[in-house]
């Protein structure tokens, strides 16, 4: 139950980063959930194929690997999306719609105008 709650919270954060950095929040959120679930459900099968199905640390290895996949997706959403765009120094207001955006957003979350673009 705790893992479901944590996955819900982290997926919301990943989607927020993706939206603010110019990516599709549904795609990035689905990537995080799908990667986590695939590793959770197929991790035991992979451990069995590797001959480690009776290892006492097997379930822990699967849990760590699934959360590592969520961390990789979060890292990519935060640092790789919007790499080529101009970055703000802090929270910023859009010149077009006057919406106050977060420091990590390189496009306005309200009107989708890039940061620093002259309108």
HUGIJO-V718749 format. One record per residue. N is the residue number from 1. RES is the residue in one letter. SS is DSSP state (hx for helix, st for strand, lp for the rest). OMEGA is omega in degrees with one decimal (NA if undefined). BURIAL is I if it has 16 or more other C-alpha atoms within 10 Angstrom, else O. Layout:
# HUGIJO-V718749
<<N	RES	SS	OMEGA	BURIAL> <N	RES	SS	OMEGA	BURIAL>>
This chain:
# HUGIJO-V718749
<<1	X	lp	178.6	O> <2	X	hx	179.0	O> <3	X	hx	178.4	O> <4	X	hx	178.3	O> <5	X	hx	179.3	O> <6	X	hx	177.5	O> <7	X	hx	176.9	I> <8	X	hx	-178.7	O> <9	X	hx	-177.7	O> <10	X	hx	178.7	I> <11	X	hx	174.9	I> <12	X	hx	177.8	I> <13	X	hx	177.9	I> <14	X	hx	178.8	I> <15	X	hx	178.4	I> <16	X	hx	176.1	I> <17	X	hx	-178.6	I> <18	X	hx	179.4	I> <19	X	hx	-178.7	I> <20	X	hx	-178.8	I> <21	X	hx	175.5	I> <22	X	lp	179.0	I> <23	X	lp	178.1	I> <24	X	lp	-176.8	O> <25	X	hx	178.9	I> <26	X	hx	179.2	O> <27	X	hx	-177.4	O> <28	X	hx	175.0	I> <29	X	hx	178.1	I> <30	X	hx	177.0	O> <31	X	hx	-178.8	I> <32	X	hx	-178.9	I> <33	X	hx	-178.2	I> <34	X	hx	178.6	O> <35	X	hx	179.1	I> <36	X	hx	-176.9	I> <37	X	hx	179.0	I> <38	X	hx	180.0	O> <39	X	hx	178.9	I> <40	X	hx	-175.1	I> <41	X	hx	-178.3	O> <42	X	hx	-179.8	O> <43	X	hx	177.8	I> <44	X	hx	178.0	I> <45	X	hx	179.3	O> <46	X	hx	177.0	O> <47	X	hx	177.2	I> <48	X	hx	178.3	O> <49	X	hx	178.5	O> <50	X	lp	179.6	O> <51	X	lp	-178.9	O> <52	X	lp	-177.2	O> <53	X	lp	179.6	I> <54	X	lp	178.3	O> <55	X	lp	-177.9	O> <56	X	lp	-179.6	O> <57	X	lp	-178.1	O> <58	X	hx	179.0	O> <59	X	hx	178.1	I> <60	X	hx	178.1	O> <61	X	hx	179.7	O> <62	X	hx	179.8	I> <63	X	hx	179.4	O> <64	X	hx	179.3	O> <65	X	hx	-179.6	I> <66	X	hx	177.6	I> <67	X	hx	174.3	I> <68	X	hx	177.7	O> <69	X	hx	176.1	I> <70	X	hx	177.8	I> <71	X	hx	178.0	I> <72	X	hx	177.9	O> <73	X	hx	178.5	I> <74	X	hx	177.8	I> <75	X	hx	180.0	O> <76	X	hx	179.5	O> <77	X	hx	-176.9	I> <78	X	hx	-170.4	I> <79	X	hx	-176.7	O> <80	X	hx	176.5	O> <81	X	lp	176.9	I> <82	X	lp	-178.2	I> <83	X	lp	-175.6	O> <84	X	lp	-177.3	O> <85	X	lp	176.7	O> <86	X	lp	-175.7	O> <87	X	lp	175.1	I> <88	X	lp	178.7	I> <89	X	lp	-179.2	O> <90	X	lp	176.9	O> <91	X	lp	-174.5	O> <92	X	st	177.5	I> <93	X	st	178.7	O> <94	X	lp	179.0	I> <95	X	lp	-177.3	I> <96	X	lp	-173.2	O> <97	X	lp	179.0	O> <98	X	lp	178.3	O> <99	X	lp	178.9	O> <100	X	st	-175.7	O> <101	X	st	178.0	I> <102	X	lp	-178.1	I> <103	X	lp	-178.0	O> <104	X	lp	-176.3	I> <105	X	lp	176.1	I> <106	X	lp	171.5	I> <107	X	st	179.5	I> <108	X	lp	-179.3	I> <109	X	lp	-178.9	I> <110	X	lp	-174.0	O> <111	X	lp	176.0	O> <112	X	lp	176.1	I> <113	X	lp	178.3	I> <114	X	st	177.6	I> <115	X	lp	174.2	I> <116	X	lp	179.9	O> <117	X	lp	179.5	O> <118	X	lp	178.0	O> <119	X	lp	NA	O>>
